Amino acid sequence: MAGLERDEAEGAPLLSDPVYQVLGNERRRHVLQVLAAEDDPIDIGTLAERVAGLENDRPVAEVTYDQRKSVYTGLHQNHLPMMEQVGLVRSEGGWDRIELTDRGAEIQRRIAGRDRRSAARDRLSVALAALVVGLFLGVGVVPPSMLSLVDPLYGLLVGLSLLAVGYVLMK
């Protein structure tokens, strides 16, 4: 996490061992994601519903009582106190108004930027692999006696077709 180590404004470590430990848990990363999307503080119940939706890959309206309760309990007993202790979230009124701290918001911005760059690299890798495979397939299926200028172009066409398919699948 090369770009995450220091807070440029203060020169202080942005990530310490406890922060790395916090970020090592997917539920806590979901908490950062949900809170970053909010303009105002939210209560633990709303946070639990949204995190449960992310964890179960479903809209909040489809989150079951058991899924919500499981997340709520984990947030209340473990995740939020830990996140508050390392300075990523703050709350007023016993988890009634939870929001990101400036430190938590900065870490979430950097994580989100890293995820976008990783996705772009993944798409590029698939695209280049598809192009190479297409070129080999296009040229390799033609008997040597029929090779001409058209055959490499056919390989390029196959490669570009695979590239388009790879791009669509990666979206």
N, C-alpha and C positions, 0 to 999 in steps of 0.2 A: 504494500500500500504506500508506494513511494511518495505520492503527493499529499498524503494525509498526516505526515509526522509532525509538522510544525504549524502553529498559528502564525501566519506572516505578520499580522498586526502587532502581536505582542512578543513574538520570538519564543514563546513558551511552547512546550510540547502539547500538540493538539490531541495526540493519542498516547495514552500510557498503558501499562499492562492491564489495569482494570477496565479501561475503555475497550481495548482489544477483546477482552473477555466478554464484555457486554455485546460487542458487535459480532461475536462468534455465534450468536443465537439468532435463528431466523425470526422468531416471534418478536424479539427486540428490534430487529431491523424493520419488521412490519410496523411496529409502533412508531419508529422514526418516520417512515413513509407516510403513515396516516396523519400524524401530527403536522408534518411539513405541508400537507395538502389543506390544512385548516387555517383560516384567518383568525379565528378566535379559539380560546381554550375550550376543550370538550370534557365531558365527564367520563368516568371509567366505563360505564355501561355502553355508551356510544362507541368508545374506543374498542371495547371488547367485541362488539358486533362487527365493526369494520375489519379488525384484525382476523376474526374468525372467518369472515368472507374471503379475505386474501389467502388464509391458510387452506381453506376448503375449495378455493377457486369457484366461488359462487357469489351472486349478488347478495347484499345484506338482507334483502327481503326473504331469501331462501335459507338463511342460517337457522339451524335448529336450536332449540333451547339448550340441549346438551352441549353443542359446539360452543355456543355463547358462554355458558356457565363455566366450561372448562377453561376458556381463554380468560374470562373474568377472574377466576380464582388464581390462575397463574400470574396474571398481571398484578393483582392486589397483593399476593403473598410474596412474590419473588421479583418479577421483572421491573415493575415501576420503582420499588424502593432501591433496587440496584442502579437503575438508570438515573434516579435522582441523586444518589450518593456520588456518582462520578460526574454529575453536572450536565447531563444531557437533557433532562426534563425537569420541570418544576410544577408544583401543584399548590393549590390553595383549598382549604376546606376538606381535607381528607379524600383526595382524588376526585373532587367535584369540578375542578377547573385545571385540567392538565394541558401543558403546552411545552413546546421545545424551548430550550435555552438558546442563546446565540451559538454556543459551542455545538449543541445538538443539530441546529439548523445548518451550520457550516459542514459538519460531518455528513449529513444527509445529502447536501448539494454535491459534495465530492463523490459520494457513493453513487448517486444517480448519474453523474457525468461519466464515471468509470463504467457503469453498466451500459450506457449508450455507446461508448467507444468499443467495449467488448463485443456488443452486438454487431457493430459495423465491421469489426475485424472478422467475426464469424461469417458474415455474409460475403465478405471479400474472399475468404478462404474457400467457401463453397463455390463461389462463382469461378475462381481460378481453377479449382479442381474439375469443375464441370466442363470448362473450356478445354483443358488438357485432355480429359477423357473423350470429349467430343471430337477433338482433332485426331486422336488415335483411332477411335471407332470409325470416323469418316474415311480416313485414309486406309485403315487396316482391313476393312471389309471389301475393298475393291481388289480384284486380282491384279497382280503386277503388270500384266500385259495391257491393262486398261488405264494405267496411271497417266494422267495428263494434267493440265492446268486446272481443269474443272474439279478433279478429285480433291485437292487440298481445299478448294473453296467449299466443296460439299462438307468436308470435315469441319471447316469453320462454321458453316451453317448449323451442323449438328451440335457443335460446341456452344454456339450462341443460344440454341434452343434449350440445351441442358442448363445453361446459365440462367435463362429466363425461368425455367422450372425451379431451379435452386433458389432464385431470388423470391419467387412467390411462396415457396415452402418456408423460407426463413422469416417471412413477414409475420 
